[in-house]
Amino acid sequence: MTISRPEPGNGPLGGIGNAAFTALSLLFILFIGVGDYFTGLEVDFTVFYTVPIALATWRLGLGGGFGIAVLCKVSQYSAKALGGQVYGDPWARFWNAALHLVFFLAIVVVFHLLKLAYRREQAFGREDLLTGLPNSRAFAETADRELRRARRTGDPVSLLYLDCDDFKAINDRYGHSAGDALLCFVGGILKVQVRETDTPARIGGDEFAVLLPGADAVATREVAERLRAALEAPATQGERGLKASMGAATFLTPPDSVDALLRAGDTLMYEAKAAGKANIRTAIYPDSRAETRNSKL
């Protein structure tokens, strides 16, 4: 299962590599150091050094932030020493340097924690908290990228749209905790039964979707049959299995939008459900030889 997540906070420098970013950071520190030297001893440049420290921590992580913080302190110390700063007490020089370094390192820690919190927030915004699968927003973003890629390469793209049969009856009879457990069961099956390049997601309620880049109609049908068998397997051991209706749409030419992709899968799923549930309805688009098939237990 894959779901690509953008690296947060890179901004306009996100397109350059870490080596180039580090080189720019060093030039920035040098620029600040030169300004620190020429403005004399009465102007405190400490706040300006925090900028490359914060940026480096966000981009390069804790280790990179610590390294830049040390270099900023070296630059600041050198600028003041070359500017002729004199201390009456020789220990004051080292005391001030140590305090500035501790301040710089604190900036590193603070921005590192902020980045971790930001990433967690981003993950929560893209993940279904019950099943651990990508949510509809994350699915739409990934599907949009895959559709654009398929337009460039000419590869097919397929979608499985799955709805749990009689889910409301299970909720009403056994309670919402049983329904939640069933949804988690479906999520677990989807995680292990699809390829690493596929993207399963919970679209909402008891509906799930699986994006299968590059999969043709035969491969998509095989995945659907495998999922159906895995979902129903517990029933053979006296446990609560699950029957599901599925729509399997294969696009030889990518649809215009993610909505069109989902609409095709949703339509096929409802056709399968209308035919008696526990069915799989498949179709190929767009093709004059478009084929639809039913499979029912």
Secondary structure, 3 states (H helix, E strand, C coil): CCCCCCCCCCHHHCCCCHHHHHHHHHHHHHHHHHHHHHCCCCCCCHHHHHHHHHHHHHHHHHHHHHHHHHHHHHHHHHHHHHCCCCCCCHHHHHHHHHHHHHHHHHHHHHHHHHHHHHHHHHHHHHECCCCCCECHHHHHHHHHHHHHHHHHHCCCEEEEEEEECCHHHHHHHHCHHHHHHHHHHHHHHHHHHCCCCCEEEEEECCEEEEEEECCCHHHHHHHHHHHHHHHHHHHHHCCCCCCEEEEEEEECCCCCCHHHHHHHHHHHHHHHHHCCCCEEEEEEECCCCCCCECCEC
